[in-house]
Amino acid sequence: MGSDQLKVCIVGASGKLGRYMVRHALGKGYEVVGVCREKSVYKLDDVKDRITIVPGDTNNRDVIRRAVADCDAVLTVLVPWGMRQYSSGTAQAVLDFAPRGARLIFSCGWHITRDGKDVYSWKLKALVKILAALAPLIRVVDLNDQVEACNRIFASDTRWTVVRGSDLEEGPSEGLPVWSRHVGDPILASNRTRRVDYALFMVEAITNDDLVQEAPAIVGCQTPSALAHA
């Protein structure tokens, strides 16, 4: 199958990361289906004539079922919003309804671990503990549900990749990020990635079979730690 024939669904297309992914996918000639909440559809006005937009909550199973039909790949932003199992509901719907054999690529943060071998700084561990403790009170962010979402992905037999992003910044592209299997690897020490390049890694993963059933932690390829360990 030629790359220009790929049909790609981007779940969370109206967010900052999602819009970059839309741009990269269109640049490769992919047919793009974007899923976003109805109130955010306007954020895709600049590409609305070039993509198919499916409005609705991303944890709505019917919305996901319609959006991923016949897609070769599904790129999903796992957002830990609210207390309604938003991340796990979104992930489960994608796992259930994406065509068999499709590439399923999910985004999350470094706090997710697949095998428990990641080594975290005290600052990151403290931040995660604070957010987890506040979640029932502020009812805005639920990191535990994002962990649950990733555990479901890790347990599936689909062609998944979970891309774990470092701290993000805006700016022009520096190129494809580098990655490691475990947080704590010296190559990741700079803990910085351009958001546009995070999106690039997500899109490039569609055709990279080396990343199937991997949970790469990424960092910008021009950061000091990446350059020092090239």
PyMOL CGO cylinders between C-alpha atoms (Angstrom):
from pymol import cmd
from pymol.cgo import CYLINDER

trace = [
    CYLINDER, 0.00, 0.00, 0.00, 1.43, 3.40, -0.96, 0.3, 1, 1, 1, 1, 1, 1,
    CYLINDER, 1.43, 3.40, -0.96, 1.68, 6.04, 1.75, 0.3, 1, 1, 1, 1, 1, 1,
    CYLINDER, 1.68, 6.04, 1.75, -0.62, 8.36, -0.16, 0.3, 1, 1, 1, 1, 1, 1,
    CYLINDER, -0.62, 8.36, -0.16, -3.38, 5.76, 0.14, 0.3, 1, 1, 1, 1, 1, 1,
    CYLINDER, -3.38, 5.76, 0.14, -3.42, 5.63, 3.93, 0.3, 1, 1, 1, 1, 1, 1,
    CYLINDER, -3.42, 5.63, 3.93, -6.56, 6.68, 5.77, 0.3, 1, 1, 1, 1, 1, 1,
    CYLINDER, -6.56, 6.68, 5.77, -5.76, 8.05, 9.22, 0.3, 1, 1, 1, 1, 1, 1,
    CYLINDER, -5.76, 8.05, 9.22, -8.10, 8.96, 12.06, 0.3, 1, 1, 1, 1, 1, 1,
    CYLINDER, -8.10, 8.96, 12.06, -6.85, 11.55, 14.57, 0.3, 1, 1, 1, 1, 1, 1,
    CYLINDER, -6.85, 11.55, 14.57, -8.75, 11.42, 17.86, 0.3, 1, 1, 1, 1, 1, 1,
    CYLINDER, -8.75, 11.42, 17.86, -8.40, 14.77, 19.58, 0.3, 1, 1, 1, 1, 1, 1,
    CYLINDER, -8.40, 14.77, 19.58, -7.73, 16.60, 16.34, 0.3, 1, 1, 1, 1, 1, 1,
    CYLINDER, -7.73, 16.60, 16.34, -8.63, 20.09, 17.59, 0.3, 1, 1, 1, 1, 1, 1,
    CYLINDER, -8.63, 20.09, 17.59, -6.04, 20.23, 20.38, 0.3, 1, 1, 1, 1, 1, 1,
    CYLINDER, -6.04, 20.23, 20.38, -2.55, 21.67, 19.99, 0.3, 1, 1, 1, 1, 1, 1,
    CYLINDER, -2.55, 21.67, 19.99, -0.96, 18.26, 19.44, 0.3, 1, 1, 1, 1, 1, 1,
    CYLINDER, -0.96, 18.26, 19.44, -3.85, 17.08, 17.30, 0.3, 1, 1, 1, 1, 1, 1,
    CYLINDER, -3.85, 17.08, 17.30, -3.66, 20.03, 14.92, 0.3, 1, 1, 1, 1, 1, 1,
    CYLINDER, -3.66, 20.03, 14.92, 0.04, 19.40, 14.38, 0.3, 1, 1, 1, 1, 1, 1,
    CYLINDER, 0.04, 19.40, 14.38, -0.71, 15.76, 13.64, 0.3, 1, 1, 1, 1, 1, 1,
    CYLINDER, -0.71, 15.76, 13.64, -3.36, 16.78, 11.11, 0.3, 1, 1, 1, 1, 1, 1,
    CYLINDER, -3.36, 16.78, 11.11, -0.80, 19.03, 9.42, 0.3, 1, 1, 1, 1, 1, 1,
    CYLINDER, -0.80, 19.03, 9.42, 1.83, 16.28, 9.25, 0.3, 1, 1, 1, 1, 1, 1,
    CYLINDER, 1.83, 16.28, 9.25, -0.64, 13.68, 8.01, 0.3, 1, 1, 1, 1, 1, 1,
    CYLINDER, -0.64, 13.68, 8.01, -1.95, 15.94, 5.26, 0.3, 1, 1, 1, 1, 1, 1,
    CYLINDER, -1.95, 15.94, 5.26, 1.63, 16.74, 4.30, 0.3, 1, 1, 1, 1, 1, 1,
    CYLINDER, 1.63, 16.74, 4.30, 2.17, 13.04, 3.64, 0.3, 1, 1, 1, 1, 1, 1,
    CYLINDER, 2.17, 13.04, 3.64, -0.90, 12.86, 1.44, 0.3, 1, 1, 1, 1, 1, 1,
    CYLINDER, -0.90, 12.86, 1.44, -2.94, 10.83, 3.92, 0.3, 1, 1, 1, 1, 1, 1,
    CYLINDER, -2.94, 10.83, 3.92, -6.74, 10.92, 3.98, 0.3, 1, 1, 1, 1, 1, 1,
    CYLINDER, -6.74, 10.92, 3.98, -7.57, 12.36, 7.41, 0.3, 1, 1, 1, 1, 1, 1,
    CYLINDER, -7.57, 12.36, 7.41, -10.59, 11.92, 9.68, 0.3, 1, 1, 1, 1, 1, 1,
    CYLINDER, -10.59, 11.92, 9.68, -10.56, 14.17, 12.74, 0.3, 1, 1, 1, 1, 1, 1,
    CYLINDER, -10.56, 14.17, 12.74, -12.51, 13.61, 15.96, 0.3, 1, 1, 1, 1, 1, 1,
    CYLINDER, -12.51, 13.61, 15.96, -13.09, 16.46, 18.40, 0.3, 1, 1, 1, 1, 1, 1,
    CYLINDER, -13.09, 16.46, 18.40, -15.70, 17.84, 20.74, 0.3, 1, 1, 1, 1, 1, 1,
    CYLINDER, -15.70, 17.84, 20.74, -18.47, 19.79, 19.02, 0.3, 1, 1, 1, 1, 1, 1,
    CYLINDER, -18.47, 19.79, 19.02, -17.51, 23.03, 20.74, 0.3, 1, 1, 1, 1, 1, 1,
    CYLINDER, -17.51, 23.03, 20.74, -13.97, 22.75, 19.34, 0.3, 1, 1, 1, 1, 1, 1,
    CYLINDER, -13.97, 22.75, 19.34, -14.78, 22.06, 15.69, 0.3, 1, 1, 1, 1, 1, 1,
    CYLINDER, -14.78, 22.06, 15.69, -14.05, 25.70, 14.81, 0.3, 1, 1, 1, 1, 1, 1,
    CYLINDER, -14.05, 25.70, 14.81, -10.38, 25.14, 15.66, 0.3, 1, 1, 1, 1, 1, 1,
    CYLINDER, -10.38, 25.14, 15.66, -10.15, 23.03, 12.48, 0.3, 1, 1, 1, 1, 1, 1,
    CYLINDER, -10.15, 23.03, 12.48, -11.59, 25.72, 10.19, 0.3, 1, 1, 1, 1, 1, 1,
    CYLINDER, -11.59, 25.72, 10.19, -8.29, 26.09, 8.36, 0.3, 1, 1, 1, 1, 1, 1,
    CYLINDER, -8.29, 26.09, 8.36, -8.39, 22.44, 7.21, 0.3, 1, 1, 1, 1, 1, 1,
    CYLINDER, -8.39, 22.44, 7.21, -12.11, 21.70, 7.22, 0.3, 1, 1, 1, 1, 1, 1,
    CYLINDER, -12.11, 21.70, 7.22, -12.17, 21.44, 3.43, 0.3, 1, 1, 1, 1, 1, 1,
    CYLINDER, -12.17, 21.44, 3.43, -9.32, 18.91, 3.44, 0.3, 1, 1, 1, 1, 1, 1,
    CYLINDER, -9.32, 18.91, 3.44, -10.40, 16.50, 6.18, 0.3, 1, 1, 1, 1, 1, 1,
    CYLINDER, -10.40, 16.50, 6.18, -13.54, 14.74, 7.43, 0.3, 1, 1, 1, 1, 1, 1,
    CYLINDER, -13.54, 14.74, 7.43, -14.59, 15.98, 10.87, 0.3, 1, 1, 1, 1, 1, 1,
    CYLINDER, -14.59, 15.98, 10.87, -16.58, 13.76, 13.24, 0.3, 1, 1, 1, 1, 1, 1,
    CYLINDER, -16.58, 13.76, 13.24, -17.79, 15.91, 16.15, 0.3, 1, 1, 1, 1, 1, 1,
    CYLINDER, -17.79, 15.91, 16.15, -18.38, 14.43, 19.58, 0.3, 1, 1, 1, 1, 1, 1,
    CYLINDER, -18.38, 14.43, 19.58, -16.73, 13.40, 22.84, 0.3, 1, 1, 1, 1, 1, 1,
    CYLINDER, -16.73, 13.40, 22.84, -13.82, 11.08, 22.16, 0.3, 1, 1, 1, 1, 1, 1,
    CYLINDER, -13.82, 11.08, 22.16, -15.02, 8.57, 24.77, 0.3, 1, 1, 1, 1, 1, 1,
    CYLINDER, -15.02, 8.57, 24.77, -18.36, 8.28, 22.95, 0.3, 1, 1, 1, 1, 1, 1,
    CYLINDER, -18.36, 8.28, 22.95, -18.23, 4.78, 21.53, 0.3, 1, 1, 1, 1, 1, 1,
    CYLINDER, -18.23, 4.78, 21.53, -20.56, 5.51, 18.63, 0.3, 1, 1, 1, 1, 1, 1,
    CYLINDER, -20.56, 5.51, 18.63, -18.49, 8.54, 17.62, 0.3, 1, 1, 1, 1, 1, 1,
    CYLINDER, -18.49, 8.54, 17.62, -15.30, 6.46, 17.61, 0.3, 1, 1, 1, 1, 1, 1,
    CYLINDER, -15.30, 6.46, 17.61, -16.95, 3.54, 15.81, 0.3, 1, 1, 1, 1, 1, 1,
    CYLINDER, -16.95, 3.54, 15.81, -17.98, 5.82, 12.95, 0.3, 1, 1, 1, 1, 1, 1,
    CYLINDER, -17.98, 5.82, 12.95, -14.70, 7.72, 12.82, 0.3, 1, 1, 1, 1, 1, 1,
    CYLINDER, -14.70, 7.72, 12.82, -12.29, 4.78, 12.68, 0.3, 1, 1, 1, 1, 1, 1,
    CYLINDER, -12.29, 4.78, 12.68, -14.18, 2.74, 10.08, 0.3, 1, 1, 1, 1, 1, 1,
    CYLINDER, -14.18, 2.74, 10.08, -11.84, 1.62, 7.26, 0.3, 1, 1, 1, 1, 1, 1,
    CYLINDER, -11.84, 1.62, 7.26, -8.87, 3.51, 8.75, 0.3, 1, 1, 1, 1, 1, 1,
    CYLINDER, -8.87, 3.51, 8.75, -5.34, 2.16, 8.38, 0.3, 1, 1, 1, 1, 1, 1,
    CYLINDER, -5.34, 2.16, 8.38, -4.16, 4.01, 11.49, 0.3, 1, 1, 1, 1, 1, 1,
    CYLINDER, -4.16, 4.01, 11.49, -5.67, 5.77, 14.50, 0.3, 1, 1, 1, 1, 1, 1,
    CYLINDER, -5.67, 5.77, 14.50, -3.69, 8.44, 16.36, 0.3, 1, 1, 1, 1, 1, 1,
    CYLINDER, -3.69, 8.44, 16.36, -5.20, 9.16, 19.77, 0.3, 1, 1, 1, 1, 1, 1,
    CYLINDER, -5.20, 9.16, 19.77, -4.45, 11.91, 22.27, 0.3, 1, 1, 1, 1, 1, 1,
    CYLINDER, -4.45, 11.91, 22.27, -5.14, 10.40, 25.69, 0.3, 1, 1, 1, 1, 1, 1,
    CYLINDER, -5.14, 10.40, 25.69, -6.38, 13.40, 27.62, 0.3, 1, 1, 1, 1, 1, 1,
    CYLINDER, -6.38, 13.40, 27.62, -6.86, 12.88, 31.41, 0.3, 1, 1, 1, 1, 1, 1,
    CYLINDER, -6.86, 12.88, 31.41, -9.89, 15.17, 31.60, 0.3, 1, 1, 1, 1, 1, 1,
    CYLINDER, -9.89, 15.17, 31.60, -12.53, 15.07, 34.30, 0.3, 1, 1, 1, 1, 1, 1,
    CYLINDER, -12.53, 15.07, 34.30, -13.71, 12.09, 36.29, 0.3, 1, 1, 1, 1, 1, 1,
    CYLINDER, -13.71, 12.09, 36.29, -15.72, 10.27, 33.62, 0.3, 1, 1, 1, 1, 1, 1,
    CYLINDER, -15.72, 10.27, 33.62, -13.13, 7.71, 32.53, 0.3, 1, 1, 1, 1, 1, 1,
    CYLINDER, -13.13, 7.71, 32.53, -12.34, 9.92, 29.55, 0.3, 1, 1, 1, 1, 1, 1,
    CYLINDER, -12.34, 9.92, 29.55, -8.93, 8.43, 28.75, 0.3, 1, 1, 1, 1, 1, 1,
    CYLINDER, -8.93, 8.43, 28.75, -9.83, 4.80, 29.40, 0.3, 1, 1, 1, 1, 1, 1,
    CYLINDER, -9.83, 4.80, 29.40, -13.17, 5.17, 27.61, 0.3, 1, 1, 1, 1, 1, 1,
    CYLINDER, -13.17, 5.17, 27.61, -11.46, 6.69, 24.58, 0.3, 1, 1, 1, 1, 1, 1,
    CYLINDER, -11.46, 6.69, 24.58, -8.74, 4.03, 24.51, 0.3, 1, 1, 1, 1, 1, 1,
    CYLINDER, -8.74, 4.03, 24.51, -11.21, 1.17, 24.91, 0.3, 1, 1, 1, 1, 1, 1,
    CYLINDER, -11.21, 1.17, 24.91, -13.40, 2.45, 22.09, 0.3, 1, 1, 1, 1, 1, 1,
    CYLINDER, -13.40, 2.45, 22.09, -10.40, 2.69, 19.77, 0.3, 1, 1, 1, 1, 1, 1,
    CYLINDER, -10.40, 2.69, 19.77, -9.24, -0.81, 20.74, 0.3, 1, 1, 1, 1, 1, 1,
    CYLINDER, -9.24, -0.81, 20.74, -12.74, -2.20, 20.19, 0.3, 1, 1, 1, 1, 1, 1,
    CYLINDER, -12.74, -2.20, 20.19, -13.65, -0.55, 16.90, 0.3, 1, 1, 1, 1, 1, 1,
    CYLINDER, -13.65, -0.55, 16.90, -10.44, 0.08, 14.94, 0.3, 1, 1, 1, 1, 1, 1,
    CYLINDER, -10.44, 0.08, 14.94, -10.06, -2.35, 12.03, 0.3, 1, 1, 1, 1, 1, 1,
    CYLINDER, -10.06, -2.35, 12.03, -8.03, -5.44, 12.77, 0.3, 1, 1, 1, 1, 1, 1,
    CYLINDER, -8.03, -5.44, 12.77, -4.40, -4.82, 11.86, 0.3, 1, 1, 1, 1, 1, 1,
    CYLINDER, -4.40, -4.82, 11.86, -4.65, -1.03, 12.00, 0.3, 1, 1, 1, 1, 1, 1,
    CYLINDER, -4.65, -1.03, 12.00, -1.77, 0.89, 13.58, 0.3, 1, 1, 1, 1, 1, 1,
    CYLINDER, -1.77, 0.89, 13.58, -2.97, 2.34, 16.89, 0.3, 1, 1, 1, 1, 1, 1,
    CYLINDER, -2.97, 2.34, 16.89, -0.77, 5.10, 18.28, 0.3, 1, 1, 1, 1, 1, 1,
    CYLINDER, -0.77, 5.10, 18.28, -1.51, 6.83, 21.58, 0.3, 1, 1, 1, 1, 1, 1,
    CYLINDER, -1.51, 6.83, 21.58, 0.04, 9.86, 23.28, 0.3, 1, 1, 1, 1, 1, 1,
    CYLINDER, 0.04, 9.86, 23.28, 0.60, 10.29, 27.01, 0.3, 1, 1, 1, 1, 1, 1,
    CYLINDER, 0.60, 10.29, 27.01, 3.22, 11.57, 29.46, 0.3, 1, 1, 1, 1, 1, 1,
    CYLINDER, 3.22, 11.57, 29.46, 6.39, 10.12, 30.96, 0.3, 1, 1, 1, 1, 1, 1,
    CYLINDER, 6.39, 10.12, 30.96, 4.52, 9.17, 34.15, 0.3, 1, 1, 1, 1, 1, 1,
    CYLINDER, 4.52, 9.17, 34.15, 3.12, 6.11, 32.36, 0.3, 1, 1, 1, 1, 1, 1,
    CYLINDER, 3.12, 6.11, 32.36, 5.28, 3.01, 32.82, 0.3, 1, 1, 1, 1, 1, 1,
    CYLINDER, 5.28, 3.01, 32.82, 4.92, -0.31, 31.06, 0.3, 1, 1, 1, 1, 1, 1,
    CYLINDER, 4.92, -0.31, 31.06, 7.27, -2.53, 33.03, 0.3, 1, 1, 1, 1, 1, 1,
    CYLINDER, 7.27, -2.53, 33.03, 8.12, -0.54, 36.16, 0.3, 1, 1, 1, 1, 1, 1,
    CYLINDER, 8.12, -0.54, 36.16, 11.73, -0.03, 35.06, 0.3, 1, 1, 1, 1, 1, 1,
    CYLINDER, 11.73, -0.03, 35.06, 11.46, 3.71, 34.48, 0.3, 1, 1, 1, 1, 1, 1,
    CYLINDER, 11.46, 3.71, 34.48, 13.44, 5.94, 36.83, 0.3, 1, 1, 1, 1, 1, 1,
    CYLINDER, 13.44, 5.94, 36.83, 11.76, 9.24, 37.68, 0.3, 1, 1, 1, 1, 1, 1,
    CYLINDER, 11.76, 9.24, 37.68, 13.05, 12.44, 39.22, 0.3, 1, 1, 1, 1, 1, 1,
    CYLINDER, 13.05, 12.44, 39.22, 11.70, 13.40, 42.62, 0.3, 1, 1, 1, 1, 1, 1,
    CYLINDER, 11.70, 13.40, 42.62, 10.04, 16.44, 41.03, 0.3, 1, 1, 1, 1, 1, 1,
    CYLINDER, 10.04, 16.44, 41.03, 8.05, 14.35, 38.57, 0.3, 1, 1, 1, 1, 1, 1,
    CYLINDER, 8.05, 14.35, 38.57, 7.05, 11.84, 41.24, 0.3, 1, 1, 1, 1, 1, 1,
    CYLINDER, 7.05, 11.84, 41.24, 5.92, 14.63, 43.54, 0.3, 1, 1, 1, 1, 1, 1,
    CYLINDER, 5.92, 14.63, 43.54, 3.91, 16.32, 40.79, 0.3, 1, 1, 1, 1, 1, 1,
    CYLINDER, 3.91, 16.32, 40.79, 2.14, 13.09, 39.87, 0.3, 1, 1, 1, 1, 1, 1,
    CYLINDER, 2.14, 13.09, 39.87, 1.28, 12.42, 43.53, 0.3, 1, 1, 1, 1, 1, 1,
    CYLINDER, 1.28, 12.42, 43.53, -0.09, 15.93, 43.99, 0.3, 1, 1, 1, 1, 1, 1,
    CYLINDER, -0.09, 15.93, 43.99, -2.23, 15.78, 40.85, 0.3, 1, 1, 1, 1, 1, 1,
    CYLINDER, -2.23, 15.78, 40.85, -3.53, 12.33, 41.76, 0.3, 1, 1, 1, 1, 1, 1,
    CYLINDER, -3.53, 12.33, 41.76, -4.46, 13.52, 45.26, 0.3, 1, 1, 1, 1, 1, 1,
    CYLINDER, -4.46, 13.52, 45.26, -6.20, 16.66, 43.98, 0.3, 1, 1, 1, 1, 1, 1,
    CYLINDER, -6.20, 16.66, 43.98, -8.10, 14.89, 41.20, 0.3, 1, 1, 1, 1, 1, 1,
    CYLINDER, -8.10, 14.89, 41.20, -11.18, 13.96, 43.29, 0.3, 1, 1, 1, 1, 1, 1,
    CYLINDER, -11.18, 13.96, 43.29, -11.39, 17.54, 44.53, 0.3, 1, 1, 1, 1, 1, 1,
    CYLINDER, -11.39, 17.54, 44.53, -10.83, 19.61, 41.39, 0.3, 1, 1, 1, 1, 1, 1,
    CYLINDER, -10.83, 19.61, 41.39, -12.44, 17.02, 39.09, 0.3, 1, 1, 1, 1, 1, 1,
    CYLINDER, -12.44, 17.02, 39.09, -10.47, 18.31, 36.10, 0.3, 1, 1, 1, 1, 1, 1,
    CYLINDER, -10.47, 18.31, 36.10, -7.53, 15.93, 35.70, 0.3, 1, 1, 1, 1, 1, 1,
    CYLINDER, -7.53, 15.93, 35.70, -7.54, 12.19, 36.39, 0.3, 1, 1, 1, 1, 1, 1,
    CYLINDER, -7.54, 12.19, 36.39, -4.06, 10.73, 35.92, 0.3, 1, 1, 1, 1, 1, 1,
    CYLINDER, -4.06, 10.73, 35.92, -5.15, 7.39, 37.32, 0.3, 1, 1, 1, 1, 1, 1,
    CYLINDER, -5.15, 7.39, 37.32, -7.58, 6.98, 34.45, 0.3, 1, 1, 1, 1, 1, 1,
    CYLINDER, -7.58, 6.98, 34.45, -4.78, 7.66, 31.97, 0.3, 1, 1, 1, 1, 1, 1,
    CYLINDER, -4.78, 7.66, 31.97, -2.79, 4.88, 33.67, 0.3, 1, 1, 1, 1, 1, 1,
    CYLINDER, -2.79, 4.88, 33.67, -5.80, 2.60, 33.32, 0.3, 1, 1, 1, 1, 1, 1,
    CYLINDER, -5.80, 2.60, 33.32, -6.11, 3.50, 29.65, 0.3, 1, 1, 1, 1, 1, 1,
    CYLINDER, -6.11, 3.50, 29.65, -2.49, 2.58, 28.99, 0.3, 1, 1, 1, 1, 1, 1,
    CYLINDER, -2.49, 2.58, 28.99, -2.75, -0.67, 30.94, 0.3, 1, 1, 1, 1, 1, 1,
    CYLINDER, -2.75, -0.67, 30.94, -5.61, -1.69, 28.66, 0.3, 1, 1, 1, 1, 1, 1,
    CYLINDER, -5.61, -1.69, 28.66, -3.53, -0.81, 25.61, 0.3, 1, 1, 1, 1, 1, 1,
    CYLINDER, -3.53, -0.81, 25.61, -0.50, -2.74, 26.90, 0.3, 1, 1, 1, 1, 1, 1,
    CYLINDER, -0.50, -2.74, 26.90, -2.68, -5.81, 27.48, 0.3, 1, 1, 1, 1, 1, 1,
    CYLINDER, -2.68, -5.81, 27.48, -4.15, -5.81, 23.98, 0.3, 1, 1, 1, 1, 1, 1,
    CYLINDER, -4.15, -5.81, 23.98, -2.88, -7.81, 21.02, 0.3, 1, 1, 1, 1, 1, 1,
    CYLINDER, -2.88, -7.81, 21.02, -3.33, -4.92, 18.58, 0.3, 1, 1, 1, 1, 1, 1,
    CYLINDER, -3.33, -4.92, 18.58, -0.54, -3.14, 16.69, 0.3, 1, 1, 1, 1, 1, 1,
    CYLINDER, -0.54, -3.14, 16.69, -0.25, -0.38, 19.28, 0.3, 1, 1, 1, 1, 1, 1,
    CYLINDER, -0.25, -0.38, 19.28, 2.40, 2.17, 20.20, 0.3, 1, 1, 1, 1, 1, 1,
    CYLINDER, 2.40, 2.17, 20.20, 2.22, 4.42, 23.27, 0.3, 1, 1, 1, 1, 1, 1,
    CYLINDER, 2.22, 4.42, 23.27, 4.36, 7.53, 22.75, 0.3, 1, 1, 1, 1, 1, 1,
    CYLINDER, 4.36, 7.53, 22.75, 5.38, 9.06, 26.08, 0.3, 1, 1, 1, 1, 1, 1,
    CYLINDER, 5.38, 9.06, 26.08, 6.19, 12.73, 25.75, 0.3, 1, 1, 1, 1, 1, 1,
    CYLINDER, 6.19, 12.73, 25.75, 8.58, 14.84, 27.81, 0.3, 1, 1, 1, 1, 1, 1,
    CYLINDER, 8.58, 14.84, 27.81, 7.89, 18.47, 28.72, 0.3, 1, 1, 1, 1, 1, 1,
    CYLINDER, 7.89, 18.47, 28.72, 6.64, 20.23, 25.59, 0.3, 1, 1, 1, 1, 1, 1,
    CYLINDER, 6.64, 20.23, 25.59, 7.45, 23.62, 24.11, 0.3, 1, 1, 1, 1, 1, 1,
    CYLINDER, 7.45, 23.62, 24.11, 6.40, 25.54, 21.05, 0.3, 1, 1, 1, 1, 1, 1,
    CYLINDER, 6.40, 25.54, 21.05, 8.77, 26.50, 18.26, 0.3, 1, 1, 1, 1, 1, 1,
    CYLINDER, 8.77, 26.50, 18.26, 9.80, 25.42, 14.77, 0.3, 1, 1, 1, 1, 1, 1,
    CYLINDER, 9.80, 25.42, 14.77, 10.55, 21.78, 14.13, 0.3, 1, 1, 1, 1, 1, 1,
    CYLINDER, 10.55, 21.78, 14.13, 13.95, 20.45, 15.15, 0.3, 1, 1, 1, 1, 1, 1,
    CYLINDER, 13.95, 20.45, 15.15, 13.38, 17.09, 13.49, 0.3, 1, 1, 1, 1, 1, 1,
    CYLINDER, 13.38, 17.09, 13.49, 12.23, 13.63, 14.54, 0.3, 1, 1, 1, 1, 1, 1,
    CYLINDER, 12.23, 13.63, 14.54, 12.70, 13.10, 18.32, 0.3, 1, 1, 1, 1, 1, 1,
    CYLINDER, 12.70, 13.10, 18.32, 14.91, 10.34, 19.68, 0.3, 1, 1, 1, 1, 1, 1,
    CYLINDER, 14.91, 10.34, 19.68, 13.55, 7.76, 22.08, 0.3, 1, 1, 1, 1, 1, 1,
    CYLINDER, 13.55, 7.76, 22.08, 14.34, 5.21, 24.75, 0.3, 1, 1, 1, 1, 1, 1,
    CYLINDER, 14.34, 5.21, 24.75, 12.38, 2.37, 26.31, 0.3, 1, 1, 1, 1, 1, 1,
    CYLINDER, 12.38, 2.37, 26.31, 12.82, 3.79, 29.79, 0.3, 1, 1, 1, 1, 1, 1,
    CYLINDER, 12.82, 3.79, 29.79, 12.63, 7.18, 31.45, 0.3, 1, 1, 1, 1, 1, 1,
    CYLINDER, 12.63, 7.18, 31.45, 15.92, 7.68, 33.26, 0.3, 1, 1, 1, 1, 1, 1,
    CYLINDER, 15.92, 7.68, 33.26, 18.04, 6.89, 30.22, 0.3, 1, 1, 1, 1, 1, 1,
    CYLINDER, 18.04, 6.89, 30.22, 20.67, 9.67, 29.96, 0.3, 1, 1, 1, 1, 1, 1,
    CYLINDER, 20.67, 9.67, 29.96, 19.59, 10.43, 26.39, 0.3, 1, 1, 1, 1, 1, 1,
    CYLINDER, 19.59, 10.43, 26.39, 16.29, 11.74, 27.79, 0.3, 1, 1, 1, 1, 1, 1,
    CYLINDER, 16.29, 11.74, 27.79, 17.80, 13.96, 30.49, 0.3, 1, 1, 1, 1, 1, 1,
    CYLINDER, 17.80, 13.96, 30.49, 16.97, 17.26, 28.76, 0.3, 1, 1, 1, 1, 1, 1,
    CYLINDER, 16.97, 17.26, 28.76, 13.24, 16.51, 29.16, 0.3, 1, 1, 1, 1, 1, 1,
    CYLINDER, 13.24, 16.51, 29.16, 12.18, 18.81, 26.32, 0.3, 1, 1, 1, 1, 1, 1,
    CYLINDER, 12.18, 18.81, 26.32, 10.46, 18.22, 23.00, 0.3, 1, 1, 1, 1, 1, 1,
    CYLINDER, 10.46, 18.22, 23.00, 8.90, 20.62, 20.52, 0.3, 1, 1, 1, 1, 1, 1,
    CYLINDER, 8.90, 20.62, 20.52, 5.18, 19.90, 20.32, 0.3, 1, 1, 1, 1, 1, 1,
    CYLINDER, 5.18, 19.90, 20.32, 5.34, 19.95, 16.52, 0.3, 1, 1, 1, 1, 1, 1,
    CYLINDER, 5.34, 19.95, 16.52, 7.98, 17.20, 16.71, 0.3, 1, 1, 1, 1, 1, 1,
    CYLINDER, 7.98, 17.20, 16.71, 5.97, 15.12, 19.17, 0.3, 1, 1, 1, 1, 1, 1,
    CYLINDER, 5.97, 15.12, 19.17, 3.23, 15.15, 16.53, 0.3, 1, 1, 1, 1, 1, 1,
    CYLINDER, 3.23, 15.15, 16.53, 5.79, 14.25, 13.88, 0.3, 1, 1, 1, 1, 1, 1,
    CYLINDER, 5.79, 14.25, 13.88, 6.88, 11.20, 15.91, 0.3, 1, 1, 1, 1, 1, 1,
    CYLINDER, 6.88, 11.20, 15.91, 3.25, 10.10, 16.22, 0.3, 1, 1, 1, 1, 1, 1,
    CYLINDER, 3.25, 10.10, 16.22, 2.68, 10.31, 12.48, 0.3, 1, 1, 1, 1, 1, 1,
    CYLINDER, 2.68, 10.31, 12.48, 6.01, 8.71, 11.58, 0.3, 1, 1, 1, 1, 1, 1,
    CYLINDER, 6.01, 8.71, 11.58, 5.18, 5.78, 13.88, 0.3, 1, 1, 1, 1, 1, 1,
    CYLINDER, 5.18, 5.78, 13.88, 2.39, 4.77, 11.50, 0.3, 1, 1, 1, 1, 1, 1,
    CYLINDER, 2.39, 4.77, 11.50, 4.93, 3.25, 9.12, 0.3, 1, 1, 1, 1, 1, 1,
    CYLINDER, 4.93, 3.25, 9.12, 7.60, 2.25, 11.65, 0.3, 1, 1, 1, 1, 1, 1,
    CYLINDER, 7.60, 2.25, 11.65, 7.06, -1.41, 12.54, 0.3, 1, 1, 1, 1, 1, 1,
    CYLINDER, 7.06, -1.41, 12.54, 9.95, -1.25, 15.01, 0.3, 1, 1, 1, 1, 1, 1,
    CYLINDER, 9.95, -1.25, 15.01, 7.61, 0.68, 17.29, 0.3, 1, 1, 1, 1, 1, 1,
    CYLINDER, 7.61, 0.68, 17.29, 4.81, -1.90, 17.30, 0.3, 1, 1, 1, 1, 1, 1,
    CYLINDER, 4.81, -1.90, 17.30, 3.97, -2.77, 20.93, 0.3, 1, 1, 1, 1, 1, 1,
    CYLINDER, 3.97, -2.77, 20.93, 6.60, -0.35, 22.23, 0.3, 1, 1, 1, 1, 1, 1,
    CYLINDER, 6.60, -0.35, 22.23, 6.16, 2.55, 24.67, 0.3, 1, 1, 1, 1, 1, 1,
    CYLINDER, 6.16, 2.55, 24.67, 8.90, 4.95, 23.55, 0.3, 1, 1, 1, 1, 1, 1,
    CYLINDER, 8.90, 4.95, 23.55, 9.76, 7.90, 25.79, 0.3, 1, 1, 1, 1, 1, 1,
    CYLINDER, 9.76, 7.90, 25.79, 10.88, 10.74, 23.54, 0.3, 1, 1, 1, 1, 1, 1,
    CYLINDER, 10.88, 10.74, 23.54, 13.03, 13.85, 23.70, 0.3, 1, 1, 1, 1, 1, 1,
    CYLINDER, 13.03, 13.85, 23.70, 13.96, 16.49, 21.14, 0.3, 1, 1, 1, 1, 1, 1,
    CYLINDER, 13.96, 16.49, 21.14, 16.75, 15.40, 18.81, 0.3, 1, 1, 1, 1, 1, 1,
    CYLINDER, 16.75, 15.40, 18.81, 18.59, 18.75, 19.20, 0.3, 1, 1, 1, 1, 1, 1,
    CYLINDER, 18.59, 18.75, 19.20, 18.51, 18.85, 23.00, 0.3, 1, 1, 1, 1, 1, 1,
    CYLINDER, 18.51, 18.85, 23.00, 21.84, 18.62, 24.84, 0.3, 1, 1, 1, 1, 1, 1,
    CYLINDER, 21.84, 18.62, 24.84, 21.18, 15.12, 26.15, 0.3, 1, 1, 1, 1, 1, 1,
    CYLINDER, 21.18, 15.12, 26.15, 20.20, 13.80, 22.72, 0.3, 1, 1, 1, 1, 1, 1,
    CYLINDER, 20.20, 13.80, 22.72, 23.25, 15.33, 21.07, 0.3, 1, 1, 1, 1, 1, 1,
    CYLINDER, 23.25, 15.33, 21.07, 25.57, 14.04, 23.81, 0.3, 1, 1, 1, 1, 1, 1,
    CYLINDER, 25.57, 14.04, 23.81, 24.36, 10.48, 23.38, 0.3, 1, 1, 1, 1, 1, 1,
    CYLINDER, 24.36, 10.48, 23.38, 23.83, 10.38, 19.64, 0.3, 1, 1, 1, 1, 1, 1,
]
cmd.load_cgo(trace, "trace")
